[in-house]
Amino acid sequence: MKTAIRRDMILHVEVVDLLNKQIMLEQKASSKYLAMASWCDQRELVNCKKYFYDQAEEERTHMMKIFKFINDNGGSAMSPEVPAVSHEFESMRGLFEASLDGEIEVTNAIHHAFKKSRQVGDFTSEMFLQWFVTEQAEEEEKVRDILDLIDLMEGMPLKMIDERIPTE
């Protein structure tokens, strides 16, 4: 049955494998953001906490979008295993640096899947992934802006910095 599903699907097998890897990365990102939200909650950083809870939900939404895309197009989406994530961070800046590192990892994987889609002529996946390419550029910019804010406010109490963290 597995062979029949893969043979008849509109998506390219190599792209489906990369999309399944992306599912795991999105779930991993969601879990990391939950750990970050908890770290902020313990320090009563209200805006940071909300920011990271919202990010965790957004990453889960991305995971589900990819999961459904694979299944809707004849593939077999795989439920991800998530490695343990750290709940320890040295500072607010360290927290957002870790966030940026995670976003860059996700961006690189999206770009790789996009390139592979184009290379193998999987136009359905390429068009689907275009949204993620744009989304990742926005996500990285948002975190870089927050890091700039933290740098500008260096030496200020964390609560004052927290008040300026966007919670859109």
TAKANOR-V980757 format. One record per residue. N is the residue number from 1. SS is DSSP state (alpha for helix, beta for strand, coil for the rest). Layout:
n,ss
N,SS
N,SS
This chain:
n,ss
1,coil
2,alpha
3,alpha
4,alpha
5,alpha
6,alpha
7,alpha
8,alpha
9,coil
10,coil
11,coil
12,coil
13,alpha
14,alpha
15,alpha
16,alpha
17,alpha
18,alpha
19,alpha
20,alpha
21,alpha
22,alpha
23,alpha
24,alpha
25,alpha
26,alpha
27,alpha
28,alpha
29,alpha
30,alpha
31,alpha
32,alpha
33,alpha
34,alpha
35,alpha
36,alpha
37,alpha
38,alpha
39,alpha
40,alpha
41,alpha
42,alpha
43,coil
44,coil
45,coil
46,alpha
47,alpha
48,alpha
49,alpha
50,alpha
51,alpha
52,alpha
53,alpha
54,alpha
55,alpha
56,alpha
57,alpha
58,alpha
59,alpha
60,alpha
61,alpha
62,alpha
63,alpha
64,alpha
65,alpha
66,alpha
67,alpha
68,alpha
69,alpha
70,alpha
71,alpha
72,alpha
73,coil
74,coil
75,coil
76,coil
77,coil
78,coil
79,coil
80,coil
81,coil
82,coil
83,coil
84,coil
85,coil
86,coil
87,coil
88,coil
89,coil
90,coil
91,coil
92,alpha
93,alpha
94,alpha
95,alpha
96,alpha
97,alpha
98,alpha
99,alpha
100,alpha
101,alpha
102,alpha
103,alpha
104,alpha
105,alpha
106,alpha
107,alpha
108,alpha
109,alpha
110,alpha
111,alpha
112,alpha
113,alpha
114,alpha
115,alpha
116,alpha
117,alpha
118,alpha
119,alpha
120,alpha
121,coil
122,coil
123,alpha
124,alpha
125,alpha
126,alpha
127,alpha
128,alpha
129,alpha
130,alpha
131,alpha
132,alpha
133,alpha
134,alpha
135,alpha
136,alpha
137,alpha
138,alpha
139,alpha
140,alpha
141,alpha
142,alpha
143,alpha
144,alpha
145,alpha
146,alpha
147,alpha
148,alpha
149,alpha
150,alpha
151,alpha
152,alpha
153,coil
154,coil
155,coil
156,coil
157,coil
158,alpha
159,alpha
160,alpha
161,alpha
162,alpha
163,coil
164,coil
165,coil
166,coil
167,coil
168,coil
